[in-house]
């Protein structure tokens, strides 16, 4: 499952063929992260992690609306809503698609990746506690 975001630099110039490859890579990454990876990580967190107490308040993240009318939302690992605009290759400009990409990469780097690392650190702490109790 690919979680590493695609690179804009790999796209090269905004030629139509390169841009089409970039969009395909970006949409594949979105599906992998927002559908498959998040679902698996949330399930793992629910099963493997002890109750972490009351949840933190959710920050505002993502889009309130989409110019193309294709707004989709998902929850991050803490259950906070993140909304984004699905790409419409016939209606969306290159600039709008790149903005979507930049917003999603920021969400990955600033929210999902730190949540993932925090979850693993908590799991390691729980495992160490379990091993100490077993001795």
Residue frames as qw, qx, qy, qz and C-alpha x, y, z in Angstrom:
[[0.000, 0.891, 0.453, 0.000, 0.00, 0.00, 0.00],
 [0.452, 0.354, -0.003, 0.819, 1.60, 3.25, -1.14],
 [0.292, -0.840, -0.392, 0.238, 1.49, 5.90, 1.59],
 [0.391, -0.365, 0.162, 0.829, 4.38, 8.03, 0.38],
 [0.384, 0.782, 0.238, -0.430, 2.88, 10.98, -1.53],
 [0.711, 0.466, 0.295, 0.436, 3.65, 11.35, -5.23],
 [0.382, -0.460, 0.069, 0.799, 6.07, 14.09, -6.20],
 [0.394, 0.863, 0.164, -0.270, 5.16, 17.13, -8.26],
 [0.085, -0.724, 0.551, 0.405, 8.79, 17.31, -9.38],
 [0.459, -0.032, 0.855, 0.239, 8.45, 13.90, -11.01],
 [0.498, 0.703, 0.475, -0.181, 5.72, 15.39, -13.17],
 [0.472, 0.043, 0.366, 0.801, 8.22, 17.65, -14.92],
 [0.128, 0.030, -0.190, -0.973, 6.69, 20.32, -17.10],
 [0.499, 0.279, 0.527, -0.629, 2.91, 20.67, -17.13],
 [0.290, 0.170, -0.724, -0.602, 2.64, 18.78, -20.43],
 [0.762, -0.115, -0.062, -0.634, -0.69, 17.00, -20.76],
 [0.830, 0.079, -0.553, -0.005, 0.86, 13.53, -20.79],
 [0.351, 0.188, -0.656, 0.641, 2.99, 14.22, -17.70],
 [0.358, -0.204, 0.308, -0.858, 0.08, 15.87, -15.93],
 [0.833, -0.084, -0.294, -0.460, -2.21, 12.91, -16.69],
 [0.708, 0.075, -0.645, 0.279, 0.40, 10.56, -15.16],
 [0.067, 0.216, -0.526, 0.820, 0.66, 12.85, -12.12],
 [0.609, -0.191, 0.050, -0.768, -3.14, 12.87, -11.66],
 [0.862, -0.035, -0.470, -0.184, -3.28, 9.06, -11.91],
 [0.535, 0.130, -0.642, 0.534, -0.50, 8.76, -9.34],
 [0.156, -0.220, 0.366, -0.891, -2.14, 11.33, -7.04],
 [0.738, -0.167, -0.123, -0.642, -5.57, 9.68, -7.25],
 [0.812, 0.008, -0.580, 0.070, -4.02, 6.27, -6.56],
 [0.299, 0.168, -0.596, 0.726, -2.20, 7.71, -3.54],
 [0.423, -0.228, 0.168, -0.861, -5.43, 9.31, -2.28],
 [0.847, -0.130, -0.336, -0.390, -7.31, 6.02, -2.59],
 [0.701, 0.072, -0.625, 0.336, -4.54, 4.13, -0.82],
 [0.176, 0.130, -0.523, 0.824, -4.25, 6.63, 2.04],
 [0.397, -0.121, 0.166, -0.895, -7.79, 7.96, 2.50],
 [0.842, -0.071, -0.232, -0.481, -9.60, 4.66, 1.92],
 [0.879, 0.042, -0.467, 0.089, -7.37, 1.63, 2.49],
 [0.459, 0.235, -0.553, 0.654, -4.61, 2.81, 4.82],
 [0.282, -0.337, 0.294, -0.849, -6.82, 4.95, 7.07],
 [0.841, -0.211, -0.198, -0.457, -9.37, 2.15, 7.39],
 [0.833, 0.041, -0.494, 0.244, -6.68, -0.39, 8.32],
 [0.286, 0.287, -0.481, 0.778, -4.91, 1.98, 10.73],
 [0.477, -0.356, 0.144, -0.791, -8.19, 2.97, 12.46],
 [0.907, -0.172, -0.302, -0.238, -9.16, -0.70, 12.87],
 [0.690, 0.140, -0.525, 0.479, -5.73, -1.51, 14.28],
 [0.004, 0.364, -0.376, 0.852, -5.92, 1.41, 16.68],
 [0.690, -0.332, -0.017, -0.643, -9.35, 0.33, 17.94],
 [0.942, -0.100, -0.314, -0.066, -8.24, -3.28, 18.49],
 [0.759, 0.129, -0.390, 0.505, -4.71, -2.88, 19.75],
 [0.152, 0.383, -0.309, 0.857, -4.70, 0.34, 21.73],
 [0.209, -0.454, -0.729, 0.468, -6.06, 0.83, 25.19],
 [0.000, 0.894, 0.421, 0.153, -8.69, 3.48, 25.67],
 [0.466, 0.228, -0.116, 0.847, -6.85, 6.78, 25.53],
 [0.080, -0.483, -0.472, 0.733, -9.45, 8.65, 27.57],
 [0.351, 0.802, 0.350, -0.332, -11.53, 11.53, 26.26],
 [0.639, 0.407, 0.328, 0.564, -10.68, 12.56, 22.76],
 [0.248, -0.330, 0.010, 0.911, -9.10, 15.91, 22.02],
 [0.417, 0.720, 0.256, -0.492, -11.20, 18.60, 20.34],
 [0.693, 0.341, 0.480, 0.416, -11.04, 18.34, 16.58],
 [0.126, -0.484, 0.181, 0.847, -9.30, 21.12, 14.67],
 [0.625, 0.679, 0.143, -0.356, -10.81, 22.51, 11.50],
 [0.318, -0.396, 0.712, 0.485, -9.11, 20.77, 8.62],
 [0.368, 0.289, 0.809, 0.356, -9.86, 20.35, 4.95],
 [0.035, -0.165, -0.395, -0.903, -12.27, 22.05, 2.59],
 [0.346, 0.300, 0.516, -0.724, -15.66, 23.58, 3.43],
 [0.698, 0.579, 0.266, -0.327, -16.79, 23.32, -0.18],
 [0.520, -0.122, 0.629, 0.565, -15.53, 22.39, -3.63],
 [0.265, 0.462, -0.234, -0.814, -15.93, 24.41, -6.80],
 [0.327, 0.130, -0.808, -0.473, -16.63, 21.19, -8.72],
 [0.732, -0.241, 0.020, -0.637, -19.24, 20.02, -6.16],
 [0.855, 0.078, -0.513, -0.006, -17.33, 16.78, -5.44],
 [0.207, -0.624, 0.555, -0.510, -16.57, 17.18, -1.74],
 [0.846, -0.124, -0.519, -0.013, -15.71, 13.98, 0.12],
 [0.321, -0.725, 0.426, -0.435, -14.88, 13.55, 3.80],
 [0.803, -0.017, -0.574, 0.161, -13.02, 10.99, 5.87],
 [0.593, -0.799, 0.066, -0.079, -11.89, 10.76, 9.49],
 [0.287, 0.663, -0.643, 0.254, -8.28, 10.98, 10.58],
 [0.552, 0.017, -0.802, 0.229, -6.87, 8.50, 13.14],
 [0.026, -0.083, -0.615, 0.784, -8.36, 10.52, 16.01],
 [0.123, 0.587, 0.798, -0.057, -11.83, 10.58, 14.45],
 [0.055, 0.659, 0.080, -0.746, -11.63, 14.19, 13.27],
 [0.641, 0.648, 0.411, -0.020, -13.19, 15.05, 9.92],
 [0.225, -0.451, 0.449, 0.738, -11.04, 15.94, 6.91],
 [0.620, 0.645, 0.412, -0.175, -12.82, 16.98, 3.70],
 [0.264, -0.374, 0.544, 0.704, -11.28, 17.21, 0.26],
 [0.596, 0.555, -0.029, -0.579, -12.38, 17.69, -3.33],
 [0.760, 0.108, 0.601, 0.223, -12.40, 14.69, -5.63],
 [0.110, -0.413, 0.462, 0.777, -10.80, 15.52, -8.93],
 [0.645, 0.616, 0.424, -0.156, -12.88, 16.09, -12.03],
 [0.520, -0.189, 0.457, 0.697, -10.38, 16.02, -14.89],
 [0.268, 0.578, 0.569, 0.519, -12.89, 17.59, -17.27],
 [0.156, -0.920, -0.293, -0.206, -13.76, 20.55, -15.04],
 [0.573, -0.754, 0.045, 0.319, -10.76, 21.16, -12.76],
 [0.379, 0.869, -0.304, 0.096, -7.84, 23.30, -13.87],
 [0.739, 0.224, -0.474, 0.423, -4.26, 22.16, -13.41],
 [0.028, 0.462, -0.417, 0.782, -3.89, 24.81, -10.71],
 [0.714, -0.370, 0.098, -0.587, -6.94, 23.50, -8.79],
 [0.960, -0.017, -0.281, 0.015, -5.60, 19.95, -8.94],
 [0.539, 0.334, -0.471, 0.613, -2.15, 21.01, -7.74],
 [0.296, -0.485, 0.305, -0.764, -3.82, 22.94, -4.86],
 [0.903, -0.254, -0.078, -0.337, -5.68, 19.77, -3.89],
 [0.845, 0.181, -0.387, 0.322, -2.40, 17.89, -4.00],
 [0.234, 0.452, -0.434, 0.744, -0.64, 20.48, -1.83],
 [0.561, -0.447, 0.192, -0.670, -3.48, 20.51, 0.73],
 [0.966, -0.133, -0.167, -0.146, -3.51, 16.71, 0.94],
 [0.699, 0.283, -0.439, 0.488, 0.27, 16.52, 1.32],
 [0.087, -0.496, 0.386, -0.773, 0.08, 19.08, 4.13],
 [0.799, -0.334, 0.060, -0.496, -2.65, 16.99, 5.82],
 [0.935, 0.070, -0.321, 0.132, -0.47, 13.87, 5.45],
 [0.525, 0.349, -0.434, 0.644, 2.66, 15.53, 6.84],
 [0.132, -0.413, 0.338, -0.835, 1.02, 17.64, 9.58],
 [0.711, -0.234, 0.205, -0.630, -1.76, 15.30, 10.74],
 [0.966, 0.040, -0.148, -0.207, -1.72, 11.69, 9.56],
 [0.675, 0.379, -0.523, 0.358, 2.00, 10.98, 9.77],
 [0.057, -0.428, 0.584, -0.688, 2.32, 12.39, 13.34],
 [0.780, -0.209, 0.181, -0.562, -0.84, 10.51, 14.41],
 [0.925, 0.187, -0.330, -0.024, 0.62, 7.30, 12.98],
 [0.442, 0.415, -0.595, 0.527, 3.93, 7.83, 14.79],
 [0.369, -0.388, 0.441, -0.721, 2.10, 8.65, 18.04],
 [0.913, -0.088, -0.042, -0.395, 0.02, 5.49, 17.72],
 [0.833, 0.244, -0.451, 0.207, 3.15, 3.36, 17.28],
 [0.146, 0.447, -0.572, 0.672, 4.87, 5.04, 20.22],
 [0.636, -0.299, 0.289, -0.650, 1.82, 4.32, 22.39],
 [0.959, 0.061, -0.217, -0.173, 1.79, 0.73, 21.18],
 [0.599, 0.375, -0.566, 0.426, 5.49, 0.34, 22.03],
 [0.197, -0.421, 0.509, -0.724, 4.85, 1.76, 25.51],
 [0.838, -0.160, 0.110, -0.510, 1.97, -0.68, 26.02],
 [0.894, 0.221, -0.387, 0.046, 4.12, -3.56, 24.80],
 [0.324, 0.429, -0.614, 0.579, 6.96, -2.66, 27.16],
 [0.485, -0.334, 0.400, -0.702, 4.46, -2.45, 30.03],
 [0.940, 0.009, -0.116, -0.322, 3.05, -5.84, 29.05],
 [0.739, 0.319, -0.526, 0.274, 6.55, -7.39, 28.98],
 [0.003, 0.434, -0.589, 0.682, 7.38, -5.92, 32.44],
 [0.708, -0.225, 0.241, -0.625, 4.13, -7.34, 33.84],
 [0.938, 0.139, -0.279, -0.154, 4.94, -10.77, 32.41],
 [0.474, 0.460, -0.640, 0.393, 8.34, -10.98, 34.13]]
